[in-house]
Amino acid sequence: MDDLFYYNTCKRAVIHYGADHQIEKCKEELIELLNELNADIQFRRDEKIVDEIADVMIIINQMVLIF
């Protein structure tokens, strides 16, 4: 994906949903990743962890734009 396109997509998400909403979404995504990491100790759900890492990386980029 083109860096400028990705940046603009993140920026549009922040504008559309609002900074406060995306900050709350960030908290949710981090909790989901933490839960998957905790579950992985017992169940080895690597694909789910990769999905959650991707979600966190996207929302963290939005946090960079906000802060």
N, C-alpha and C positions, 0 to 999 in steps of 0.2 A: 504494500500500500504506500502510496506517495506520502511523504512526511507532511506536506502542506495540506493535503486532503484530510489526513488524520487529525492534524491540529485544528482545522476548520470544523471537523465533525465534533471534536471535543468541545470546542468553543460554542457551537450551535446547541449542544446538549445543555451546557451551563446556562446559556441565554434562555432556552426554551423552558427548562424545568426550574431554573433559579438556583442561586448559590446555596441557600439554606437547604433546599431539597436534596441537592447533590452531596452536600456534607453528610446528611442523614443516610443517604444511599451508600456513601463511602463506609460509614460505620457498619451498615448491614453487610456489605460485601466482605469487610475484614472479619466480621464475626463468622460468616459462612466459611471463609477460608480456614479460620481457626478451628471451627467444628470439623471440617474435613480432615485437617491435619491430625486432630485428636482421634477421629474415627480410623484414620489410616493405620494407626498403631495396631489396631485389631483386625481390620478388614482389607487393607492394601487396595484402596480405591484410587489408584494413581490417575486414571483418566479424569475423575471428578476433581481431583486436586489441581490438575492442569487447567481445567475449565475455570475453577475459582481463582487461580493465579492470574489467568487472562482477564477476568472481570476486575480484579483488584488493580492490575496494571492500567487498565482503561480509566478507572475512576481516579486513580492516583494522578494520572495526567490531567484530569479535570481539576483536581485539587491544586496542582501547580498553577493552573490558569487563575484559580480563585485567589490563592494566597501569594 
